[in-house]
Amino acid sequence: MSRIILAIVLLLLLVLGGGFLLLGAFPPEAKVTPVQKVLPNDRFTRSN
């Protein structure tokens, strides 16, 4: 019984390690979204 559990745990670790290696070798592309923010002119007034 313990041998089956050990085999399942080792298989799970192998699958997780393979997944990490796959993500490291072929990372998902970052989604680029443009950002626009209107800043009020009052923030940039100079008082001399």
C-alpha distance matrix in Angstrom:
0.0 3.8 5.4 5.4 6.6 8.8 10.1 11.0 12.7 14.5 15.6 16.9 18.7 20.2 21.4 22.9 24.6 26.0 27.4 29.1 30.6 31.8 33.4 35.0 36.4 37.5 38.2 39.4 43.1 44.7 46.8 50.4 52.4 56.0 56.9 60.4 61.6 65.3 66.5 69.6 72.7 73.2 70.4 72.4 75.9 77.4 79.8 82.2
3.8 0.0 3.8 5.4 5.1 6.1 8.6 9.9 10.5 12.2 14.1 15.2 16.4 18.2 19.9 21.0 22.3 24.1 25.6 26.9 28.4 30.0 31.6 32.8 34.4 35.8 36.4 37.8 41.5 43.0 45.3 48.8 50.9 54.4 55.2 58.8 59.9 63.5 64.6 67.7 70.7 71.2 68.2 70.1 73.6 75.1 77.3 79.7
5.4 3.8 0.0 3.8 5.5 5.1 6.2 8.7 9.9 10.5 12.2 14.2 15.3 16.3 18.3 19.9 20.9 22.3 24.2 25.7 26.8 28.3 30.2 31.4 32.6 34.2 35.1 36.7 40.4 42.2 44.6 48.1 50.5 54.0 55.1 58.7 60.0 63.7 64.8 68.1 71.0 71.7 68.7 70.4 74.0 75.4 77.9 80.2
5.4 5.4 3.8 0.0 3.8 5.4 5.1 6.2 8.6 9.9 10.5 12.3 14.3 15.2 16.5 18.3 19.9 21.0 22.5 24.4 25.6 26.7 28.6 30.2 31.4 32.5 33.5 34.7 38.4 40.3 42.4 46.0 48.3 51.9 53.0 56.6 58.0 61.7 63.0 66.3 69.3 70.0 67.2 69.0 72.6 74.2 76.6 79.1
6.6 5.1 5.5 3.8 0.0 3.8 5.4 5.1 6.1 8.6 9.8 10.5 12.3 14.1 15.3 16.5 18.2 19.9 21.0 22.6 24.3 25.6 27.0 28.6 30.1 31.3 31.8 33.0 36.7 38.3 40.4 44.0 46.1 49.7 50.6 54.1 55.4 59.0 60.2 63.4 66.4 67.0 64.2 66.0 69.6 71.1 73.5 76.0
8.8 6.1 5.1 5.4 3.8 0.0 3.8 5.5 5.1 6.1 8.5 9.8 10.5 12.1 14.2 15.3 16.3 18.2 19.9 21.1 22.4 24.1 25.7 26.8 28.3 29.9 30.6 32.2 36.0 37.6 40.0 43.5 45.8 49.3 50.3 53.9 55.2 58.9 59.9 63.2 66.1 66.7 63.7 65.4 69.0 70.4 72.8 75.1
10.1 8.6 6.2 5.1 5.4 3.8 0.0 3.8 5.5 5.1 6.0 8.5 9.9 10.4 12.2 14.2 15.2 16.3 18.2 20.0 20.9 22.2 24.3 25.6 26.7 28.1 29.2 30.7 34.5 36.4 38.8 42.4 44.8 48.4 49.6 53.3 54.8 58.6 59.8 63.2 66.0 66.9 64.0 65.6 69.2 70.7 73.3 75.6
11.0 9.9 8.7 6.2 5.1 5.5 3.8 0.0 3.8 5.5 5.1 6.1 8.6 9.8 10.5 12.2 14.1 15.2 16.4 18.4 19.9 20.8 22.5 24.3 25.6 26.6 27.3 28.5 32.3 34.0 36.2 39.8 42.1 45.7 46.9 50.5 52.0 55.7 57.0 60.4 63.3 64.2 61.3 63.1 66.7 68.3 70.9 73.3
12.7 10.5 9.9 8.6 6.1 5.1 5.5 3.8 0.0 3.8 5.4 5.0 6.2 8.6 9.9 10.5 12.2 14.1 15.3 16.5 18.3 19.8 21.1 22.5 24.2 25.5 26.0 27.3 31.1 32.6 35.0 38.5 40.8 44.3 45.2 48.8 50.2 53.8 55.0 58.3 61.2 61.9 59.0 60.7 64.3 65.7 68.2 70.6
14.5 12.2 10.5 9.9 8.6 6.1 5.1 5.5 3.8 0.0 3.8 5.4 5.1 6.1 8.6 9.9 10.4 12.2 14.1 15.3 16.4 18.1 20.0 20.9 22.3 24.0 24.9 26.7 30.4 32.2 34.8 38.3 40.8 44.3 45.5 49.2 50.7 54.4 55.5 59.0 61.7 62.5 59.5 61.0 64.7 66.0 68.6 70.8
15.6 14.1 12.2 10.5 9.8 8.5 6.0 5.1 5.4 3.8 0.0 3.8 5.4 5.0 6.2 8.6 9.8 10.5 12.3 14.3 15.3 16.3 18.4 19.9 20.9 22.1 23.2 24.7 28.5 30.5 33.0 36.5 39.1 42.7 44.1 47.8 49.5 53.2 54.6 58.1 60.9 61.9 59.0 60.5 64.2 65.7 68.4 70.7
16.9 15.2 14.2 12.3 10.5 9.8 8.5 6.1 5.0 5.4 3.8 0.0 3.8 5.4 5.1 6.2 8.5 9.8 10.5 12.4 14.2 15.2 16.6 18.4 19.9 20.8 21.4 22.6 26.4 28.1 30.4 34.0 36.4 39.9 41.1 44.8 46.3 50.1 51.4 54.8 57.7 58.6 55.7 57.3 61.0 62.6 65.3 67.6
18.7 16.4 15.3 14.3 12.3 10.5 9.9 8.6 6.2 5.1 5.4 3.8 0.0 3.8 5.5 5.1 6.0 8.5 9.8 10.6 12.2 14.0 15.3 16.4 18.2 19.7 20.2 22.0 25.7 27.3 30.0 33.4 35.9 39.4 40.5 44.2 45.7 49.4 50.5 54.0 56.6 57.5 54.5 56.0 59.6 61.0 63.7 65.9
20.2 18.2 16.3 15.2 14.1 12.1 10.4 9.8 8.6 6.1 5.0 5.4 3.8 0.0 3.8 5.5 5.1 6.1 8.6 10.0 10.5 12.1 14.2 15.2 16.3 18.0 19.1 21.1 24.9 26.9 29.7 33.1 35.9 39.4 40.8 44.6 46.3 50.1 51.4 54.9 57.5 58.6 55.6 56.9 60.6 62.0 64.8 67.0
21.4 19.9 18.3 16.5 15.3 14.2 12.2 10.5 9.9 8.6 6.2 5.1 5.5 3.8 0.0 3.8 5.5 5.1 6.2 8.7 9.9 10.4 12.3 14.2 15.2 16.1 17.1 18.6 22.3 24.5 27.0 30.5 33.2 36.7 38.3 42.0 43.9 47.7 49.1 52.7 55.4 56.6 53.8 55.1 58.8 60.4 63.3 65.6
22.9 21.0 19.9 18.3 16.5 15.3 14.2 12.2 10.5 9.9 8.6 6.2 5.1 5.5 3.8 0.0 3.8 5.4 5.0 6.3 8.7 9.8 10.6 12.3 14.2 15.2 15.4 17.0 20.7 22.4 25.0 28.4 31.0 34.5 35.8 39.5 41.1 44.9 46.2 49.7 52.4 53.5 50.5 51.9 55.6 57.2 59.9 62.2
24.6 22.3 20.9 19.9 18.2 16.3 15.2 14.1 12.2 10.4 9.8 8.5 6.0 5.1 5.5 3.8 0.0 3.8 5.4 5.1 6.2 8.6 9.9 10.5 12.3 14.1 14.8 17.1 20.7 22.6 25.6 28.8 31.7 35.0 36.4 40.1 41.8 45.6 46.7 50.3 52.8 53.9 50.9 52.0 55.8 57.1 59.9 62.0
26.0 24.1 22.3 21.0 19.9 18.2 16.3 15.2 14.1 12.2 10.5 9.8 8.5 6.1 5.1 5.4 3.8 0.0 3.8 5.4 5.0 6.0 8.6 9.7 10.4 11.9 13.3 15.5 19.2 21.6 24.5 27.8 30.8 34.2 35.9 39.7 41.7 45.5 46.9 50.6 53.0 54.4 51.5 52.5 56.3 57.8 60.7 62.8
27.4 25.6 24.2 22.5 21.0 19.9 18.2 16.4 15.3 14.1 12.3 10.5 9.8 8.6 6.2 5.0 5.4 3.8 0.0 3.8 5.4 5.0 6.2 8.5 9.9 10.3 11.0 12.6 16.4 18.5 21.2 24.6 27.5 31.0 32.6 36.4 38.4 42.2 43.7 47.3 49.9 51.3 48.4 49.6 53.3 54.9 57.9 60.2
29.1 26.9 25.7 24.4 22.6 21.1 20.0 18.4 16.5 15.3 14.3 12.4 10.6 10.0 8.7 6.3 5.1 5.4 3.8 0.0 3.8 5.4 5.1 6.1 8.6 9.9 9.8 12.2 15.7 17.5 20.6 23.7 26.6 29.9 31.3 35.1 36.9 40.7 41.9 45.5 48.0 49.2 46.2 47.3 51.1 52.5 55.4 57.5
30.6 28.4 26.8 25.6 24.3 22.4 20.9 19.9 18.3 16.4 15.3 14.2 12.2 10.5 9.9 8.7 6.2 5.0 5.4 3.8 0.0 3.8 5.5 5.0 6.1 8.4 9.7 12.7 16.0 18.3 21.6 24.5 27.8 30.9 32.7 36.5 38.5 42.2 43.5 47.2 49.4 50.9 47.9 48.7 52.4 53.8 56.8 58.7
31.8 30.0 28.3 26.7 25.6 24.1 22.2 20.8 19.8 18.1 16.3 15.2 14.0 12.1 10.4 9.8 8.6 6.0 5.0 5.4 3.8 0.0 3.8 5.4 5.2 5.9 7.7 10.2 13.6 16.3 19.4 22.5 25.7 29.1 31.1 34.9 37.2 40.9 42.5 46.2 48.6 50.2 47.4 48.2 52.0 53.5 56.6 58.7
33.4 31.6 30.2 28.6 27.0 25.7 24.3 22.5 21.1 20.0 18.4 16.6 15.3 14.2 12.3 10.6 9.9 8.6 6.2 5.1 5.5 3.8 0.0 3.8 5.5 5.2 4.9 7.4 10.9 13.1 16.2 19.3 22.5 25.8 27.6 31.4 33.6 37.3 38.8 42.5 44.9 46.5 43.6 44.5 48.3 49.9 53.0 55.1
35.0 32.8 31.4 30.2 28.6 26.8 25.6 24.3 22.5 20.9 19.9 18.4 16.4 15.2 14.2 12.3 10.5 9.7 8.5 6.1 5.0 5.4 3.8 0.0 3.8 5.7 5.7 9.3 12.0 14.0 17.6 20.2 23.5 26.5 28.3 32.0 34.1 37.8 39.0 42.7 44.9 46.4 43.4 44.0 47.8 49.1 52.2 54.1
36.4 34.4 32.6 31.4 30.1 28.3 26.7 25.6 24.2 22.3 20.9 19.9 18.2 16.3 15.2 14.2 12.3 10.4 9.9 8.6 6.1 5.2 5.5 3.8 0.0 3.8 6.2 9.7 12.2 14.9 18.3 20.8 24.4 27.3 29.5 33.2 35.6 39.3 40.7 44.5 46.5 48.3 45.3 45.8 49.5 50.9 54.1 56.0
37.5 35.8 34.2 32.5 31.3 29.9 28.1 26.6 25.5 24.0 22.1 20.8 19.7 18.0 16.1 15.2 14.1 11.9 10.3 9.9 8.4 5.9 5.2 5.7 3.8 0.0 3.8 6.5 8.9 12.1 15.2 17.9 21.4 24.6 26.9 30.7 33.3 36.9 38.6 42.4 44.5 46.5 43.7 44.2 48.0 49.6 52.9 54.9
38.2 36.4 35.1 33.5 31.8 30.6 29.2 27.3 26.0 24.9 23.2 21.4 20.2 19.1 17.1 15.4 14.8 13.3 11.0 9.8 9.7 7.7 4.9 5.7 6.2 3.8 0.0 3.8 6.4 8.9 12.3 15.0 18.4 21.6 23.7 27.5 29.9 33.6 35.2 39.0 41.2 43.0 40.2 40.9 44.7 46.3 49.5 51.6
39.4 37.8 36.7 34.7 33.0 32.2 30.7 28.5 27.3 26.7 24.7 22.6 22.0 21.1 18.6 17.0 17.1 15.5 12.6 12.2 12.7 10.2 7.4 9.3 9.7 6.5 3.8 0.0 3.8 6.5 9.2 12.4 15.6 19.0 21.3 25.0 27.6 31.3 33.2 36.9 39.3 41.2 38.7 39.5 43.3 45.2 48.4 50.7
43.1 41.5 40.4 38.4 36.7 36.0 34.5 32.3 31.1 30.4 28.5 26.4 25.7 24.9 22.3 20.7 20.7 19.2 16.4 15.7 16.0 13.6 10.9 12.0 12.2 8.9 6.4 3.8 0.0 3.8 6.4 9.1 12.6 15.8 18.3 22.0 24.8 28.5 30.5 34.2 36.5 38.6 36.2 36.8 40.6 42.5 45.9 48.2
44.7 43.0 42.2 40.3 38.3 37.6 36.4 34.0 32.6 32.2 30.5 28.1 27.3 26.9 24.5 22.4 22.6 21.6 18.5 17.5 18.3 16.3 13.1 14.0 14.9 12.1 8.9 6.5 3.8 0.0 3.8 6.3 9.6 12.7 14.9 18.7 21.3 25.0 26.9 30.6 32.9 35.0 32.5 33.2 37.0 39.0 42.3 44.7
46.8 45.3 44.6 42.4 40.4 40.0 38.8 36.2 35.0 34.8 33.0 30.4 30.0 29.7 27.0 25.0 25.6 24.5 21.2 20.6 21.6 19.4 16.2 17.6 18.3 15.2 12.3 9.2 6.4 3.8 0.0 3.8 6.5 10.0 12.4 16.1 19.0 22.6 24.9 28.6 31.0 33.2 31.1 31.9 35.6 37.9 41.3 43.8
50.4 48.8 48.1 46.0 44.0 43.5 42.4 39.8 38.5 38.3 36.5 34.0 33.4 33.1 30.5 28.4 28.8 27.8 24.6 23.7 24.5 22.5 19.3 20.2 20.8 17.9 15.0 12.4 9.1 6.3 3.8 0.0 3.8 6.7 9.5 13.1 16.1 19.6 22.0 25.7 27.9 30.3 28.2 28.8 32.5 34.8 38.2 40.7
52.4 50.9 50.5 48.3 46.1 45.8 44.8 42.1 40.8 40.8 39.1 36.4 35.9 35.9 33.2 31.0 31.7 30.8 27.5 26.6 27.8 25.7 22.5 23.5 24.4 21.4 18.4 15.6 12.6 9.6 6.5 3.8 0.0 3.8 6.4 9.9 13.0 16.5 19.1 22.7 25.2 27.6 25.8 26.6 30.2 32.8 36.2 38.9
56.0 54.4 54.0 51.9 49.7 49.3 48.4 45.7 44.3 44.3 42.7 39.9 39.4 39.4 36.7 34.5 35.0 34.2 31.0 29.9 30.9 29.1 25.8 26.5 27.3 24.6 21.6 19.0 15.8 12.7 10.0 6.7 3.8 0.0 3.8 6.7 10.2 13.4 16.1 19.7 21.9 24.5 22.9 23.4 27.0 29.6 33.1 35.7
56.9 55.2 55.1 53.0 50.6 50.3 49.6 46.9 45.2 45.5 44.1 41.1 40.5 40.8 38.3 35.8 36.4 35.9 32.6 31.3 32.7 31.1 27.6 28.3 29.5 26.9 23.7 21.3 18.3 14.9 12.4 9.5 6.4 3.8 0.0 3.8 6.7 10.2 12.7 16.3 18.8 21.2 19.4 20.4 23.9 26.6 29.9 32.8
60.4 58.8 58.7 56.6 54.1 53.9 53.3 50.5 48.8 49.2 47.8 44.8 44.2 44.6 42.0 39.5 40.1 39.7 36.4 35.1 36.5 34.9 31.4 32.0 33.2 30.7 27.5 25.0 22.0 18.7 16.1 13.1 9.9 6.7 3.8 0.0 3.8 6.7 9.6 13.0 15.4 18.1 16.8 17.7 21.0 23.9 27.3 30.2
61.6 59.9 60.0 58.0 55.4 55.2 54.8 52.0 50.2 50.7 49.5 46.3 45.7 46.3 43.9 41.1 41.8 41.7 38.4 36.9 38.5 37.2 33.6 34.1 35.6 33.3 29.9 27.6 24.8 21.3 19.0 16.1 13.0 10.2 6.7 3.8 0.0 3.8 6.3 9.7 12.5 14.8 13.5 14.8 18.1 21.2 24.3 27.4
65.3 63.5 63.7 61.7 59.0 58.9 58.6 55.7 53.8 54.4 53.2 50.1 49.4 50.1 47.7 44.9 45.6 45.5 42.2 40.7 42.2 40.9 37.3 37.8 39.3 36.9 33.6 31.3 28.5 25.0 22.6 19.6 16.5 13.4 10.2 6.7 3.8 0.0 3.8 6.5 9.2 11.8 11.2 12.5 15.4 18.7 21.8 25.0
66.5 64.6 64.8 63.0 60.2 59.9 59.8 57.0 55.0 55.5 54.6 51.4 50.5 51.4 49.1 46.2 46.7 46.9 43.7 41.9 43.5 42.5 38.8 39.0 40.7 38.6 35.2 33.2 30.5 26.9 24.9 22.0 19.1 16.1 12.7 9.6 6.3 3.8 0.0 3.8 6.5 8.5 7.5 9.0 12.0 15.3 18.2 21.5
69.6 67.7 68.1 66.3 63.4 63.2 63.2 60.4 58.3 59.0 58.1 54.8 54.0 54.9 52.7 49.7 50.3 50.6 47.3 45.5 47.2 46.2 42.5 42.7 44.5 42.4 39.0 36.9 34.2 30.6 28.6 25.7 22.7 19.7 16.3 13.0 9.7 6.5 3.8 0.0 3.8 5.4 6.0 7.9 9.9 13.5 16.1 19.5
72.7 70.7 71.0 69.3 66.4 66.1 66.0 63.3 61.2 61.7 60.9 57.7 56.6 57.5 55.4 52.4 52.8 53.0 49.9 48.0 49.4 48.6 44.9 44.9 46.5 44.5 41.2 39.3 36.5 32.9 31.0 27.9 25.2 21.9 18.8 15.4 12.5 9.2 6.5 3.8 0.0 3.8 5.3 5.5 6.8 10.5 13.2 16.5
73.2 71.2 71.7 70.0 67.0 66.7 66.9 64.2 61.9 62.5 61.9 58.6 57.5 58.6 56.6 53.5 53.9 54.4 51.3 49.2 50.9 50.2 46.5 46.4 48.3 46.5 43.0 41.2 38.6 35.0 33.2 30.3 27.6 24.5 21.2 18.1 14.8 11.8 8.5 5.4 3.8 0.0 3.8 5.4 5.5 9.1 11.0 14.7
70.4 68.2 68.7 67.2 64.2 63.7 64.0 61.3 59.0 59.5 59.0 55.7 54.5 55.6 53.8 50.5 50.9 51.5 48.4 46.2 47.9 47.4 43.6 43.4 45.3 43.7 40.2 38.7 36.2 32.5 31.1 28.2 25.8 22.9 19.4 16.8 13.5 11.2 7.5 6.0 5.3 3.8 0.0 3.8 5.9 8.8 11.2 14.7
72.4 70.1 70.4 69.0 66.0 65.4 65.6 63.1 60.7 61.0 60.5 57.3 56.0 56.9 55.1 51.9 52.0 52.5 49.6 47.3 48.7 48.2 44.5 44.0 45.8 44.2 40.9 39.5 36.8 33.2 31.9 28.8 26.6 23.4 20.4 17.7 14.8 12.5 9.0 7.9 5.5 5.4 3.8 0.0 3.8 6.3 9.6 12.6
75.9 73.6 74.0 72.6 69.6 69.0 69.2 66.7 64.3 64.7 64.2 61.0 59.6 60.6 58.8 55.6 55.8 56.3 53.3 51.1 52.4 52.0 48.3 47.8 49.5 48.0 44.7 43.3 40.6 37.0 35.6 32.5 30.2 27.0 23.9 21.0 18.1 15.4 12.0 9.9 6.8 5.5 5.9 3.8 0.0 3.8 6.6 9.7
77.4 75.1 75.4 74.2 71.1 70.4 70.7 68.3 65.7 66.0 65.7 62.6 61.0 62.0 60.4 57.2 57.1 57.8 54.9 52.5 53.8 53.5 49.9 49.1 50.9 49.6 46.3 45.2 42.5 39.0 37.9 34.8 32.8 29.6 26.6 23.9 21.2 18.7 15.3 13.5 10.5 9.1 8.8 6.3 3.8 0.0 3.8 6.3
79.8 77.3 77.9 76.6 73.5 72.8 73.3 70.9 68.2 68.6 68.4 65.3 63.7 64.8 63.3 59.9 59.9 60.7 57.9 55.4 56.8 56.6 53.0 52.2 54.1 52.9 49.5 48.4 45.9 42.3 41.3 38.2 36.2 33.1 29.9 27.3 24.3 21.8 18.2 16.1 13.2 11.0 11.2 9.6 6.6 3.8 0.0 3.8
82.2 79.7 80.2 79.1 76.0 75.1 75.6 73.3 70.6 70.8 70.7 67.6 65.9 67.0 65.6 62.2 62.0 62.8 60.2 57.5 58.7 58.7 55.1 54.1 56.0 54.9 51.6 50.7 48.2 44.7 43.8 40.7 38.9 35.7 32.8 30.2 27.4 25.0 21.5 19.5 16.5 14.7 14.7 12.6 9.7 6.3 3.8 0.0
